[in-house]
Amino acid sequence: MAKRTRNRQAPPPRLILDSGAVIALSRADVRARAALAAALEADAEVSIPAVVVAETVRGRTDDAPVNRIVKAVGEVDLVDEAVGRVAGGLLGDTGSSSTVDAIIVATAVDARGAVVVTGDPDDLGALAADHAEVVIEPL
């Protein structure tokens, strides 16, 4: 009798938006919209780290375009102890002082890989350098 194997599909890719990407989307930037559209077409999970929300809103009415993007994406990644520890390790390994960037990359590491769309590819790329599962996609 032949052995049956289960057809295991890889999980859908993950797209994480940094502050630059969220702001670009709120301004209808063509490159940011194309990256988001491609992710949605690929049935990717799209999220925004909570630290990005903190970096992009100020509690005023002029936050409306960013708030629309956050609501449309619908998934906000919370920062827990595990993500905090990964971020701290990234900061220590690279000598960076950008906690926000480290948390964004740590969120991707914690997800076991993701594409991070960013307006700051150099800094995020340095933090993600030892993590092949994290792809930094510049705007």
The first five atom37 places (N, CA, C, CB, O) and aatype in JSON, in Angstrom:
{
  "aatype": [12, 0, 11, 1, 16, 1, 2, 1, 5, 0, 14, 14, 14, 1, 10, 9, 10, 3, 15, 7, 0, 19, 9, 0, 10, 15, 1, 0, 3, 19, 1, 0, 1, 0, 0, 10, 0, 0, 0, 10, 6, 0, 3, 0, 6, 19, 15, 9, 14, 0, 19, 19, 19, 0, 6, 16, 19, 1, 7, 1, 16, 3, 3, 0, 14, 19, 2, 1, 9, 19, 11, 0, 19, 7, 6, 19, 3, 10, 19, 3, 6, 0, 19, 7, 1, 19, 0, 7, 7, 10, 10, 7, 3, 16, 7, 15, 15, 15, 16, 19, 3, 0, 9, 9, 19, 0, 16, 0, 19, 3, 0, 1, 7, 0, 19, 19, 19, 16, 7, 3, 14, 3, 3, 10, 7, 0, 10, 0, 0, 3, 8, 0, 6, 19, 19, 9, 6, 14, 10],
  "atom_mask": [
    [1, 1, 1, 1, 1],
    [1, 1, 1, 1, 1],
    [1, 1, 1, 1, 1],
    [1, 1, 1, 1, 1],
    [1, 1, 1, 1, 1],
    [1, 1, 1, 1, 1],
    [1, 1, 1, 1, 1],
    [1, 1, 1, 1, 1],
    [1, 1, 1, 1, 1],
    [1, 1, 1, 1, 1],
    [1, 1, 1, 1, 1],
    [1, 1, 1, 1, 1],
    [1, 1, 1, 1, 1],
    [1, 1, 1, 1, 1],
    [1, 1, 1, 1, 1],
    [1, 1, 1, 1, 1],
    [1, 1, 1, 1, 1],
    [1, 1, 1, 1, 1],
    [1, 1, 1, 1, 1],
    [1, 1, 1, 0, 1],
    [1, 1, 1, 1, 1],
    [1, 1, 1, 1, 1],
    [1, 1, 1, 1, 1],
    [1, 1, 1, 1, 1],
    [1, 1, 1, 1, 1],
    [1, 1, 1, 1, 1],
    [1, 1, 1, 1, 1],
    [1, 1, 1, 1, 1],
    [1, 1, 1, 1, 1],
    [1, 1, 1, 1, 1],
    [1, 1, 1, 1, 1],
    [1, 1, 1, 1, 1],
    [1, 1, 1, 1, 1],
    [1, 1, 1, 1, 1],
    [1, 1, 1, 1, 1],
    [1, 1, 1, 1, 1],
    [1, 1, 1, 1, 1],
    [1, 1, 1, 1, 1],
    [1, 1, 1, 1, 1],
    [1, 1, 1, 1, 1],
    [1, 1, 1, 1, 1],
    [1, 1, 1, 1, 1],
    [1, 1, 1, 1, 1],
    [1, 1, 1, 1, 1],
    [1, 1, 1, 1, 1],
    [1, 1, 1, 1, 1],
    [1, 1, 1, 1, 1],
    [1, 1, 1, 1, 1],
    [1, 1, 1, 1, 1],
    [1, 1, 1, 1, 1],
    [1, 1, 1, 1, 1],
    [1, 1, 1, 1, 1],
    [1, 1, 1, 1, 1],
    [1, 1, 1, 1, 1],
    [1, 1, 1, 1, 1],
    [1, 1, 1, 1, 1],
    [1, 1, 1, 1, 1],
    [1, 1, 1, 1, 1],
    [1, 1, 1, 0, 1],
    [1, 1, 1, 1, 1],
    [1, 1, 1, 1, 1],
    [1, 1, 1, 1, 1],
    [1, 1, 1, 1, 1],
    [1, 1, 1, 1, 1],
    [1, 1, 1, 1, 1],
    [1, 1, 1, 1, 1],
    [1, 1, 1, 1, 1],
    [1, 1, 1, 1, 1],
    [1, 1, 1, 1, 1],
    [1, 1, 1, 1, 1],
    [1, 1, 1, 1, 1],
    [1, 1, 1, 1, 1],
    [1, 1, 1, 1, 1],
    [1, 1, 1, 0, 1],
    [1, 1, 1, 1, 1],
    [1, 1, 1, 1, 1],
    [1, 1, 1, 1, 1],
    [1, 1, 1, 1, 1],
    [1, 1, 1, 1, 1],
    [1, 1, 1, 1, 1],
    [1, 1, 1, 1, 1],
    [1, 1, 1, 1, 1],
    [1, 1, 1, 1, 1],
    [1, 1, 1, 0, 1],
    [1, 1, 1, 1, 1],
    [1, 1, 1, 1, 1],
    [1, 1, 1, 1, 1],
    [1, 1, 1, 0, 1],
    [1, 1, 1, 0, 1],
    [1, 1, 1, 1, 1],
    [1, 1, 1, 1, 1],
    [1, 1, 1, 0, 1],
    [1, 1, 1, 1, 1],
    [1, 1, 1, 1, 1],
    [1, 1, 1, 0, 1],
    [1, 1, 1, 1, 1],
    [1, 1, 1, 1, 1],
    [1, 1, 1, 1, 1],
    [1, 1, 1, 1, 1],
    [1, 1, 1, 1, 1],
    [1, 1, 1, 1, 1],
    [1, 1, 1, 1, 1],
    [1, 1, 1, 1, 1],
    [1, 1, 1, 1, 1],
    [1, 1, 1, 1, 1],
    [1, 1, 1, 1, 1],
    [1, 1, 1, 1, 1],
    [1, 1, 1, 1, 1],
    [1, 1, 1, 1, 1],
    [1, 1, 1, 1, 1],
    [1, 1, 1, 1, 1],
    [1, 1, 1, 1, 1],
    [1, 1, 1, 0, 1],
    [1, 1, 1, 1, 1],
    [1, 1, 1, 1, 1],
    [1, 1, 1, 1, 1],
    [1, 1, 1, 1, 1],
    [1, 1, 1, 1, 1],
    [1, 1, 1, 0, 1],
    [1, 1, 1, 1, 1],
    [1, 1, 1, 1, 1],
    [1, 1, 1, 1, 1],
    [1, 1, 1, 1, 1],
    [1, 1, 1, 1, 1],
    [1, 1, 1, 0, 1],
    [1, 1, 1, 1, 1],
    [1, 1, 1, 1, 1],
    [1, 1, 1, 1, 1],
    [1, 1, 1, 1, 1],
    [1, 1, 1, 1, 1],
    [1, 1, 1, 1, 1],
    [1, 1, 1, 1, 1],
    [1, 1, 1, 1, 1],
    [1, 1, 1, 1, 1],
    [1, 1, 1, 1, 1],
    [1, 1, 1, 1, 1],
    [1, 1, 1, 1, 1],
    [1, 1, 1, 1, 1],
    [1, 1, 1, 1, 1]
  ],
  "atom_positions": [
    [[0.84, -1.17, 0.0], [0.0, 0.0, 0.0], [0.9, 1.25, 0.0], [-0.96, -0.01, 1.22], [1.85, 1.35, 0.77]],
    [[0.56, 2.18, -0.86], [1.36, 3.4, -0.99], [1.15, 4.3, 0.21], [1.01, 4.14, -2.29], [0.05, 4.42, 0.74]],
    [[2.21, 4.91, 0.61], [2.15, 5.83, 1.73], [1.62, 7.18, 1.24], [3.54, 6.0, 2.4], [2.13, 7.73, 0.26]],
    [[0.61, 7.7, 1.9], [0.04, 8.99, 1.53], [0.77, 10.1, 2.25], [-1.47, 9.04, 1.85], [1.08, 10.01, 3.44]],
    [[1.04, 11.11, 1.52], [1.66, 12.27, 2.13], [0.68, 13.42, 2.08], [2.99, 12.64, 1.43], [-0.03, 13.62, 1.09]],
    [[0.66, 14.15, 3.12], [-0.22, 15.32, 3.2], [0.41, 16.47, 2.42], [-0.49, 15.74, 4.68], [1.6, 16.76, 2.57]],
    [[-0.38, 17.1, 1.61], [0.09, 18.26, 0.86], [0.13, 19.45, 1.8], [-0.82, 18.55, -0.38], [-0.9, 20.07, 2.09]],
    [[1.31, 19.76, 2.27], [1.45, 20.87, 3.22], [1.85, 22.12, 2.45], [2.49, 20.54, 4.33], [2.88, 22.16, 1.78]],
    [[1.03, 23.11, 2.58], [1.35, 24.37, 1.95], [2.09, 25.24, 2.95], [0.08, 25.08, 1.42], [1.83, 25.2, 4.15]],
    [[3.01, 26.01, 2.42], [3.71, 26.96, 3.28], [2.69, 28.0, 3.75], [4.91, 27.64, 2.54], [1.75, 28.34, 3.02]],
    [[2.88, 28.51, 4.95], [1.97, 29.55, 5.4], [2.08, 30.76, 4.49], [2.26, 29.95, 6.87], [3.12, 30.99, 3.88]],
    [[1.01, 31.53, 4.38], [1.1, 32.71, 3.52], [2.19, 33.65, 4.02], [-0.24, 33.44, 3.46], [2.47, 33.7, 5.22]],
    [[2.79, 34.37, 3.12], [3.85, 35.29, 3.54], [3.28, 36.37, 4.46], [4.52, 35.94, 2.33], [2.08, 36.6, 4.52]],
    [[4.16, 37.0, 5.16], [3.78, 38.04, 6.11], [4.39, 39.35, 5.68], [4.21, 37.68, 7.55], [5.56, 39.39, 5.3]],
    [[3.63, 40.42, 5.73], [4.12, 41.75, 5.4], [3.95, 42.63, 6.63], [3.36, 42.35, 4.18], [2.85, 42.72, 7.19]],
    [[5.03, 43.26, 7.05], [5.0, 44.17, 8.19], [5.33, 45.57, 7.68], [6.0, 43.72, 9.32], [6.3, 45.76, 6.95]],
    [[4.52, 46.53, 8.07], [4.7, 47.91, 7.64], [5.39, 48.71, 8.73], [3.35, 48.55, 7.27], [4.97, 48.69, 9.88]],
    [[6.46, 49.42, 8.36], [7.09, 50.31, 9.33], [6.45, 51.69, 9.22], [8.64, 50.39, 9.1], [5.53, 51.9, 8.44]],
    [[6.95, 52.62, 9.99], [6.36, 53.97, 10.03], [6.4, 54.64, 8.67], [7.09, 54.83, 11.04], [5.42, 55.28, 8.27]],
    [[7.5, 54.52, 7.96], [7.6, 55.12, 6.64], [6.59, 54.56, 5.68], [0.0, 0.0, 0.0], [6.02, 55.29, 4.87]],
    [[6.35, 53.25, 5.77], [5.36, 52.61, 4.89], [3.94, 53.06, 5.23], [5.47, 51.08, 5.0], [3.14, 53.32, 4.34]],
    [[3.63, 53.15, 6.52], [2.3, 53.59, 6.93], [2.06, 55.03, 6.47], [2.13, 53.49, 8.47], [0.99, 55.35, 5.94]],
    [[3.04, 55.89, 6.67], [2.9, 57.28, 6.23], [2.78, 57.35, 4.71], [4.1, 58.13, 6.72], [1.96, 58.1, 4.19]],
    [[3.6, 56.58, 4.0], [3.52, 56.57, 2.54], [2.14, 56.1, 2.08], [4.62, 55.65, 1.95], [1.56, 56.69, 1.16]],
    [[1.6, 55.07, 2.7], [0.26, 54.61, 2.34], [-0.79, 55.69, 2.63], [-0.08, 53.33, 3.1], [-1.72, 55.87, 1.85]],
    [[-0.62, 56.38, 3.74], [-1.59, 57.43, 4.09], [-1.55, 58.58, 3.1], [-1.32, 57.95, 5.52], [-2.5, 59.36, 3.01]],
    [[-0.45, 58.69, 2.36], [-0.3, 59.74, 1.34], [-0.52, 59.18, -0.07], [1.08, 60.38, 1.43], [-0.23, 59.85, -1.06]],
    [[-1.02, 57.95, -0.15], [-1.32, 57.28, -1.42], [-0.09, 57.1, -2.31], [-2.38, 58.06, -2.18], [-0.19, 57.19, -3.53]],
    [[1.06, 56.86, -1.69], [2.3, 56.63, -2.43], [2.15, 55.39, -3.31], [3.48, 56.46, -1.46], [1.73, 54.34, -2.85]],
    [[2.5, 55.53, -4.58], [2.32, 54.46, -5.56], [3.12, 53.22, -5.2], [2.71, 54.95, -6.95], [2.6, 52.11, -5.3]],
    [[4.38, 53.38, -4.78], [5.21, 52.21, -4.44], [4.66, 51.48, -3.23], [6.65, 52.64, -4.19], [4.63, 50.25, -3.21]],
    [[4.24, 52.23, -2.22], [3.69, 51.59, -1.01], [2.4, 50.86, -1.34], [3.44, 52.64, 0.09], [2.17, 49.74, -0.87]],
    [[1.57, 51.48, -2.13], [0.3, 50.83, -2.52], [0.56, 49.57, -3.33], [-0.58, 51.81, -3.33], [-0.15, 48.57, -3.17]],
    [[1.56, 49.59, -4.2], [1.9, 48.41, -4.99], [2.38, 47.27, -4.1], [2.96, 48.76, -6.04], [2.02, 46.11, -4.31]],
    [[3.21, 47.59, -3.11], [3.69, 46.56, -2.18], [2.54, 45.94, -1.41], [4.73, 47.14, -1.2], [2.47, 44.73, -1.23]],
    [[1.63, 46.78, -0.94], [0.48, 46.28, -0.19], [-0.43, 45.45, -1.1], [-0.3, 47.45, 0.42], [-0.9, 44.39, -0.69]],
    [[-0.69, 45.92, -2.3], [-1.55, 45.19, -3.23], [-0.96, 43.82, -3.55], [-1.76, 45.99, -4.52], [-1.69, 42.82, -3.61]],
    [[0.36, 43.76, -3.77], [1.01, 42.48, -4.06], [0.87, 41.52, -2.88], [2.5, 42.69, -4.41], [0.63, 40.33, -3.07]],
    [[1.03, 42.04, -1.68], [0.9, 41.19, -0.49], [-0.51, 40.66, -0.35], [1.3, 41.97, 0.78], [-0.71, 39.48, -0.06]],
    [[-1.48, 41.51, -0.55], [-2.88, 41.07, -0.43], [-3.23, 40.06, -1.52], [-3.82, 42.28, -0.52], [-3.97, 39.11, -1.27]],
    [[-2.7, 40.26, -2.72], [-2.93, 39.31, -3.81], [-2.33, 37.95, -3.49], [-2.35, 39.85, -5.12], [-2.87, 36.92, -3.89]],
    [[-1.21, 37.95, -2.77], [-0.55, 36.7, -2.37], [-1.17, 36.11, -1.11], [0.95, 36.94, -2.15], [-0.67, 35.12, -0.58]],
    [[-2.24, 36.72, -0.64], [-2.93, 36.27, 0.58], [-2.03, 36.34, 1.81], [-3.44, 34.85, 0.4], [-2.1, 35.51, 2.71]],
    [[-1.18, 37.36, 1.81], [-0.26, 37.54, 2.94], [-0.98, 38.16, 4.12], [0.93, 38.43, 2.52], [-1.95, 38.9, 3.97]],
    [[-0.49, 37.84, 5.29], [-0.95, 38.5, 6.5], [-0.2, 39.84, 6.57], [-0.69, 37.62, 7.8], [1.02, 39.87, 6.46]],
    [[-0.94, 40.92, 6.75], [-0.34, 42.26, 6.81], [-0.56, 42.81, 8.21], [-0.96, 43.21, 5.73], [-1.65, 42.69, 8.76]],
    [[0.49, 43.4, 8.78], [0.35, 43.94, 10.13], [1.21, 45.17, 10.31], [0.71, 42.89, 11.18], [2.12, 45.46, 9.53]],
    [[0.89, 45.88, 11.38], [1.62, 47.07, 11.79], [2.01, 46.88, 13.25], [0.76, 48.39, 11.58], [1.13, 46.66, 14.09]],
    [[3.29, 46.95, 13.58], [3.67, 46.85, 15.0], [3.1, 48.02, 15.81], [5.21, 46.81, 15.14], [3.02, 49.14, 15.31]],
    [[2.72, 47.75, 17.04], [2.15, 48.79, 17.9], [3.08, 49.99, 18.03], [1.85, 48.23, 19.28], [2.62, 51.12, 18.13]],
    [[4.37, 49.75, 18.03], [5.33, 50.84, 18.15], [5.26, 51.77, 16.94], [6.74, 50.28, 18.3], [5.57, 52.95, 17.06]],
    [[4.85, 51.25, 15.79], [4.67, 52.09, 14.6], [3.44, 52.98, 14.77], [4.52, 51.21, 13.33], [3.45, 54.14, 14.35]],
    [[2.4, 52.44, 15.39], [1.23, 53.28, 15.68], [1.65, 54.45, 16.57], [0.1, 52.45, 16.36], [1.27, 55.59, 16.33]],
    [[2.44, 54.15, 17.58], [2.91, 55.21, 18.49], [3.75, 56.24, 17.75], [3.72, 54.6, 19.64], [3.71, 57.43, 18.08]],
    [[4.49, 55.8, 16.77], [5.38, 56.7, 16.05], [4.64, 57.54, 15.0], [6.48, 55.92, 15.39], [5.16, 58.57, 14.56]],
    [[3.45, 57.11, 14.59], [2.77, 57.78, 13.47], [1.5, 58.55, 13.85], [2.42, 56.78, 12.45], [0.97, 59.27, 13.01]],
    [[1.02, 58.42, 15.06], [-0.18, 59.18, 15.46], [0.15, 60.09, 16.63], [-1.34, 58.22, 15.83], [1.06, 59.82, 17.42]],
    [[-0.6, 61.16, 16.73], [-0.39, 62.13, 17.79], [-1.68, 62.49, 18.52], [0.24, 63.38, 17.23], [-1.69, 63.41, 19.34]],
    [[-2.75, 61.79, 18.24], [-4.0, 62.05, 18.95], [-4.72, 63.3, 18.47], [0.0, 0.0, 0.0], [-5.49, 63.91, 19.22]],
    [[-4.47, 63.68, 17.23], [-5.1, 64.89, 16.68], [-5.91, 64.52, 15.44], [-4.03, 65.97, 16.34], [-5.79, 63.42, 14.9]],
    [[-6.71, 65.45, 14.99], [-7.54, 65.2, 13.81], [-6.7, 64.97, 12.56], [-8.48, 66.36, 13.58], [-7.15, 64.28, 11.64]],
    [[-5.51, 65.54, 12.5], [-4.69, 65.32, 11.3], [-4.09, 63.92, 11.24], [-3.58, 66.36, 11.25], [-3.36, 63.59, 10.3]],
    [[-4.39, 63.08, 12.24], [-4.01, 61.66, 12.21], [-4.93, 60.84, 11.31], [-4.02, 61.08, 13.62], [-4.65, 59.67, 11.06]],
    [[-6.01, 61.43, 10.83], [-7.05, 60.68, 10.11], [-6.5, 59.81, 8.98], [-8.06, 61.63, 9.55], [-6.9, 58.64, 8.89]],
    [[-5.61, 60.29, 8.12], [-5.11, 59.42, 7.05], [-4.37, 58.19, 7.58], [-4.19, 60.2, 6.13], [-4.52, 57.09, 7.05]],
    [[-3.57, 58.37, 8.62], [-2.86, 57.24, 9.22], [-3.86, 56.31, 9.91], [-1.8, 57.73, 10.24], [-3.75, 55.09, 9.8]],
    [[-4.82, 56.87, 10.61], [-5.84, 56.04, 11.26], [-6.59, 55.18, 10.26], [-6.82, 56.92, 12.04], [-6.94, 54.04, 10.56]],
    [[-6.84, 55.7, 9.07], [-7.52, 54.92, 8.04], [-6.67, 53.73, 7.62], [-7.85, 55.8, 6.81], [-7.19, 52.64, 7.39]],
    [[-5.36, 53.93, 7.52], [-4.47, 52.82, 7.14], [-4.45, 51.77, 8.25], [-3.02, 53.34, 6.87], [-4.55, 50.57, 7.97]],
    [[-4.32, 52.2, 9.5], [-4.3, 51.25, 10.62], [-5.61, 50.45, 10.64], [-4.11, 52.0, 11.97], [-5.59, 49.23, 10.82]],
    [[-6.72, 51.12, 10.44], [-8.01, 50.43, 10.44], [-8.13, 49.48, 9.26], [-9.16, 51.45, 10.41], [-8.64, 48.37, 9.41]],
    [[-7.66, 49.91, 8.09], [-7.75, 49.05, 6.9], [-6.89, 47.8, 7.04], [-7.32, 49.84, 5.65], [-7.3, 46.71, 6.65]],
    [[-5.69, 47.96, 7.61], [-4.82, 46.8, 7.82], [-5.44, 45.89, 8.87], [-3.39, 47.24, 8.26], [-5.52, 44.67, 8.69]],
    [[-5.88, 46.48, 9.97], [-6.64, 45.74, 10.97], [-5.84, 44.9, 11.95], [0.0, 0.0, 0.0], [-6.39, 44.48, 12.97]],
    [[-4.59, 44.65, 11.68], [-3.78, 43.8, 12.56], [-2.63, 44.62, 13.13], [-3.23, 42.56, 11.79], [-1.76, 45.09, 12.4]],
    [[-2.65, 44.8, 14.45], [-1.56, 45.51, 15.12], [-0.82, 44.51, 16.0], [-2.11, 46.72, 15.98], [-1.41, 43.87, 16.87]],
    [[0.49, 44.39, 15.74], [1.33, 43.47, 16.52], [1.68, 44.1, 17.85], [2.61, 43.1, 15.74], [2.24, 45.19, 17.9]],
    [[1.34, 43.41, 18.92], [1.69, 43.87, 20.26], [3.13, 43.5, 20.58], [0.73, 43.29, 21.31], [3.68, 42.55, 20.02]],
    [[3.73, 44.24, 21.47], [5.1, 43.95, 21.89], [5.03, 43.23, 23.23], [5.96, 45.26, 22.0], [4.58, 43.79, 24.23]],
    [[5.47, 41.98, 23.23], [5.5, 41.22, 24.48], [6.96, 41.03, 24.91], [4.79, 39.84, 24.32], [7.88, 41.54, 24.27]],
    [[7.14, 40.32, 25.98], [8.49, 40.14, 26.51], [9.41, 39.47, 25.5], [8.45, 39.31, 27.78], [10.57, 39.87, 25.36]],
    [[8.91, 38.47, 24.78], [9.76, 37.76, 23.82], [10.25, 38.7, 22.72], [9.0, 36.58, 23.21], [11.43, 38.68, 22.37]],
    [[9.35, 39.51, 22.18], [9.75, 40.46, 21.14], [10.72, 41.49, 21.73], [8.49, 41.18, 20.54], [11.7, 41.87, 21.08]],
    [[10.46, 41.94, 22.94], [11.36, 42.88, 23.6], [12.75, 42.32, 23.77], [0.0, 0.0, 0.0], [13.74, 43.03, 23.58]],
    [[12.84, 41.05, 24.14], [14.15, 40.43, 24.32], [14.89, 40.27, 22.99], [14.0, 39.06, 24.99], [16.1, 40.47, 22.92]],
    [[14.15, 39.9, 21.95], [14.79, 39.8, 20.62], [15.28, 41.18, 20.2], [13.8, 39.23, 19.56], [16.4, 41.32, 19.71]],
    [[14.45, 42.21, 20.39], [14.84, 43.57, 20.02], [16.08, 44.01, 20.79], [13.68, 44.55, 20.29], [16.99, 44.6, 20.22]],
    [[16.11, 43.72, 22.08], [17.29, 44.06, 22.88], [18.53, 43.37, 22.37], [0.0, 0.0, 0.0], [19.61, 43.97, 22.32]],
    [[18.4, 42.11, 21.99], [19.53, 41.37, 21.42], [20.0, 41.98, 20.12], [0.0, 0.0, 0.0], [21.2, 42.07, 19.87]],
    [[19.06, 42.41, 19.28], [19.43, 43.06, 18.02], [20.19, 44.35, 18.28], [18.18, 43.34, 17.18], [21.18, 44.64, 17.62]],
    [[19.71, 45.13, 19.25], [20.4, 46.37, 19.6], [21.81, 46.08, 20.09], [19.61, 47.15, 20.68], [22.77, 46.76, 19.7]],
    [[21.94, 45.08, 20.94], [23.26, 44.72, 21.46], [24.19, 44.2, 20.38], [0.0, 0.0, 0.0], [25.37, 44.53, 20.36]],
    [[23.66, 43.38, 19.48], [24.48, 42.8, 18.41], [24.97, 43.84, 17.41], [23.7, 41.73, 17.69], [26.07, 43.71, 16.87]],
    [[24.15, 44.87, 17.16], [24.47, 45.82, 16.1], [25.03, 47.14, 16.62], [23.25, 46.08, 15.28], [25.62, 47.91, 15.85]],
    [[24.86, 47.41, 17.9], [25.26, 48.7, 18.43], [24.3, 49.82, 18.08], [0.0, 0.0, 0.0], [24.6, 50.99, 18.3]],
    [[23.16, 49.46, 17.52], [22.15, 50.46, 17.16], [21.49, 50.99, 18.42], [21.09, 49.87, 16.2], [21.47, 50.33, 19.46]],
    [[20.95, 52.19, 18.32], [20.19, 52.75, 19.44], [18.74, 52.97, 19.07], [20.81, 54.07, 19.9], [17.99, 53.59, 19.83]],
    [[18.31, 52.47, 17.92], [16.94, 52.66, 17.46], [16.04, 51.54, 17.95], [16.9, 52.75, 15.93], [15.9, 50.5, 17.3]],
    [[15.46, 51.77, 19.1], [14.58, 50.76, 19.69], [13.38, 50.48, 18.8], [14.11, 51.22, 21.07], [12.97, 49.33, 18.67]],
    [[12.81, 51.51, 18.2], [11.64, 51.31, 17.33], [12.01, 50.38, 16.17], [11.12, 52.68, 16.79], [11.29, 49.42, 15.91]],
    [[13.11, 50.66, 15.49], [13.52, 49.8, 14.38], [13.78, 48.38, 14.86], [14.76, 50.37, 13.71], [13.42, 47.42, 14.17]],
    [[14.41, 48.23, 16.02], [14.69, 46.89, 16.55], [13.41, 46.14, 16.85], [15.56, 46.99, 17.81], [13.34, 44.93, 16.62]],
    [[12.41, 46.82, 17.37], [11.13, 46.15, 17.65], [10.46, 45.71, 16.35], [10.19, 47.09, 18.45], [9.86, 44.64, 16.3]],
    [[10.54, 46.53, 15.31], [9.96, 46.15, 14.02], [10.63, 44.89, 13.49], [10.11, 47.31, 12.99], [9.94, 43.95, 13.08]],
    [[11.96, 44.85, 13.5], [12.68, 43.66, 13.02], [12.41, 42.47, 13.94], [14.2, 43.94, 12.93], [12.23, 41.35, 13.47]],
    [[12.38, 42.7, 15.25], [12.1, 41.62, 16.19], [10.7, 41.04, 15.97], [12.23, 42.12, 17.63], [10.5, 39.84, 16.16]],
    [[9.76, 41.87, 15.58], [8.41, 41.38, 15.27], [8.46, 40.42, 14.09], [7.46, 42.56, 14.95], [7.78, 39.39, 14.09]],
    [[9.28, 40.75, 13.09], [9.44, 39.87, 11.93], [10.15, 38.57, 12.31], [10.21, 40.58, 10.82], [9.78, 37.5, 11.84]],
    [[11.15, 38.67, 13.16], [11.86, 37.47, 13.63], [10.91, 36.58, 14.42], [13.09, 37.86, 14.5], [10.88, 35.36, 14.22]],
    [[10.13, 37.19, 15.31], [9.19, 36.45, 16.14], [8.13, 35.74, 15.29], [8.52, 37.39, 17.14], [7.61, 34.69, 15.68]],
    [[7.81, 36.32, 14.14], [6.83, 35.71, 13.23], [7.45, 34.6, 12.38], [6.23, 36.78, 12.32], [6.79, 34.04, 11.51]],
    [[8.7, 34.31, 12.65], [9.46, 33.31, 11.89], [9.65, 33.73, 10.44], [8.76, 31.95, 11.94], [9.73, 32.9, 9.53]],
    [[9.72, 35.03, 10.25], [10.0, 35.58, 8.93], [8.91, 36.47, 8.42], [0.0, 0.0, 0.0], [7.72, 36.23, 8.64]],
    [[9.32, 37.5, 7.71], [8.38, 38.44, 7.11], [9.13, 39.35, 6.17], [7.62, 39.25, 8.19], [10.36, 39.46, 6.21]],
    [[8.36, 40.01, 5.33], [8.87, 41.11, 4.52], [8.51, 42.38, 5.28], [8.28, 41.1, 3.05], [7.35, 42.57, 5.67]],
    [[9.49, 43.24, 5.49], [9.26, 44.52, 6.16], [9.38, 45.61, 5.12], [10.26, 44.75, 7.35], [10.45, 45.82, 4.55]],
    [[8.27, 46.32, 4.87], [8.29, 47.44, 3.94], [8.67, 48.68, 4.73], [6.91, 47.62, 3.21], [8.06, 48.98, 5.76]],
    [[9.69, 49.39, 4.24], [10.26, 50.47, 5.03], [10.78, 51.62, 4.18], [11.38, 49.95, 5.89], [11.17, 51.45, 3.03]],
    [[10.77, 52.77, 4.77], [11.43, 53.92, 4.19], [12.84, 54.06, 4.72], [0.0, 0.0, 0.0], [13.55, 55.0, 4.35]],
    [[13.27, 53.15, 5.58], [14.58, 53.2, 6.24], [15.31, 51.87, 6.07], [14.42, 53.54, 7.75], [15.62, 51.2, 7.06]],
    [[15.6, 51.48, 4.81], [16.16, 50.15, 4.59], [17.56, 49.94, 5.17], [16.2, 49.87, 3.15], [17.91, 48.81, 5.52]],
    [[18.35, 50.98, 5.26], [19.72, 50.8, 5.77], [19.72, 50.39, 7.24], [20.53, 52.09, 5.58], [20.37, 49.42, 7.61]],
    [[18.99, 51.14, 8.07], [18.96, 50.83, 9.51], [18.29, 49.5, 9.78], [18.25, 51.94, 10.27], [18.8, 48.7, 10.57]],
    [[17.15, 49.24, 9.14], [16.47, 47.97, 9.37], [17.26, 46.81, 8.79], [15.07, 48.0, 8.76], [17.29, 45.72, 9.36]],
    [[17.91, 47.05, 7.66], [18.75, 46.01, 7.06], [19.9, 45.6, 7.95], [0.0, 0.0, 0.0], [20.24, 44.42, 8.04]],
    [[20.51, 46.57, 8.63], [21.6, 46.26, 9.55], [21.09, 45.41, 10.71], [22.25, 47.56, 10.09], [21.76, 44.46, 11.14]],
    [[19.91, 45.73, 11.22], [19.34, 44.97, 12.34], [18.93, 43.56, 11.91], [18.12, 45.7, 12.91], [18.99, 42.62, 12.7]],
    [[18.52, 43.41, 10.65], [18.05, 42.11, 10.16], [19.15, 41.29, 9.49], [16.92, 42.32, 9.18], [18.88, 40.19, 9.02]],
    [[20.36, 41.8, 9.44], [21.44, 41.17, 8.68], [21.66, 39.7, 9.0], [22.71, 41.91, 8.91], [21.98, 38.92, 8.11]],
    [[21.51, 39.31, 10.25], [21.75, 37.91, 10.64], [20.48, 37.07, 10.62], [22.36, 37.86, 12.02], [20.47, 35.95, 11.14]],
    [[19.42, 37.59, 10.02], [18.14, 36.88, 10.0], [17.64, 36.78, 8.56], [17.09, 37.6, 10.89], [16.91, 37.65, 8.08]],
    [[18.03, 35.7, 7.89], [17.66, 35.5, 6.49], [16.15, 35.42, 6.3], [18.3, 34.23, 5.96], [15.65, 35.67, 5.2]],
    [[15.43, 35.09, 7.35], [13.98, 34.97, 7.24], [13.28, 36.33, 7.21], [13.43, 34.16, 8.4], [12.08, 36.4, 6.98]],
    [[14.04, 37.39, 7.43], [13.5, 38.75, 7.4], [14.02, 39.45, 6.15], [13.88, 39.56, 8.71], [15.23, 39.59, 5.95]],
    [[13.09, 39.87, 5.32], [13.43, 40.56, 4.07], [13.05, 42.02, 4.23], [12.7, 39.91, 2.84], [11.91, 42.35, 4.55]],
    [[14.01, 42.9, 3.99], [13.77, 44.33, 4.07], [13.48, 44.84, 2.67], [14.98, 45.08, 4.71], [14.31, 44.73, 1.77]],
    [[12.29, 45.39, 2.49], [11.84, 45.89, 1.19], [11.74, 47.42, 1.24], [10.46, 45.27, 0.8], [10.85, 47.97, 1.88]],
    [[12.68, 48.09, 0.57], [12.63, 49.57, 0.61], [11.51, 50.13, -0.24], [13.97, 50.16, 0.14], [11.1, 49.54, -1.24]],
    [[11.02, 51.28, 0.18], [10.02, 51.99, -0.62], [10.71, 52.79, -1.7], [9.15, 52.92, 0.27], [10.06, 53.46, -2.49]]
  ]
}
